[in-house]
């Protein structure tokens, strides 16, 4: 099992995975372990979404029987940053550490190696989001799971050496400091002002110069104080705290805006590396909630000493400029998807 260490003073922690326990951690693999036909190179599928006669079926691998012709596949990571192995290794402050306990699952978003999140169909995005909802619900039902994190690393500049489109799902036994800080800030703002700060931001950005795209249920925009060039966010227009509570209609709408904005970003920035992060409220016995959303960070430049050492960021692209470029490309993508080019 890996180790989770906390800073001397600040409320932050670092995970040190047990790399000796990882398998197939080889960036020079000649085959993609996530492609159909290579299922033996990963642990057995926990969920394989199969479409038969237009009906979605959730199946799983069993001993000697690997599910074929899947649309979405989920399994435990070959290279987990945390693990379920039991350990009693704890140390006290100021050198505090604890076992890095939890689940690390991988959701393969498409059977086609060359498909990306920016060009898969809206229907496939819907399948991905449905399976993701199912996984989050199941993980929250498990003991010692206090928070479920969901993120995409796309490109070797952003933390992955596997090109095949996939999502990482990692659980924690306590709420990560950044999420806790965001929840506390939102909770404090609501108590002082009576309104959700994100709801206010959404009403401010709707139809404004930083809006990229809006659908019936979601809006994408570049934040007023964007930290990174071409950074943007996707929010549900209606106040909501987690992805697991949205309806089937909202899932289709989310799939549409994700496909259109990522496709637009790919056009504008020539298929960049990026991180996509689902910022979800804690779901277990936590009164401090915030408006859930998705954050997308294209990798355009390296951080400098100013950012790393002082938390002060310099962004050479105004969010209004970024939104204009991304919005034009995203509107072309959505027009193509709905057949009104």
Secondary structure, 3 states (H helix, E strand, C coil): CCEEEECCCCCCEEEECCHHHCCCCCCCCCCCCCCCCCHHHCCCEEEEEEEECCEEEEECCECCECCCCEEEEEEECCCCCCECCCCCCCECCCCCEEECECCEEEEECCCCCCCCCCCCCHHHHHHHHHHHHHHHHHHHCCCCCCEEEEEEEECHHHCCCCCCCEEEEEEECCCCHHHHHHHHHHHHHHHHHCCCHHHHHHHHHCCCCCEEEECCCEEEECCCCCCCCCCEEEEECCCCCCHHHCCHHHHHHHHHHHHHHHHHHHHHHCCCCEEEEEECCCCCCCCCCCCCEEEEEECCCCCCHHHHHHCCCCCCCCHHHHHHHHHHHHHHHHHHHHCCC
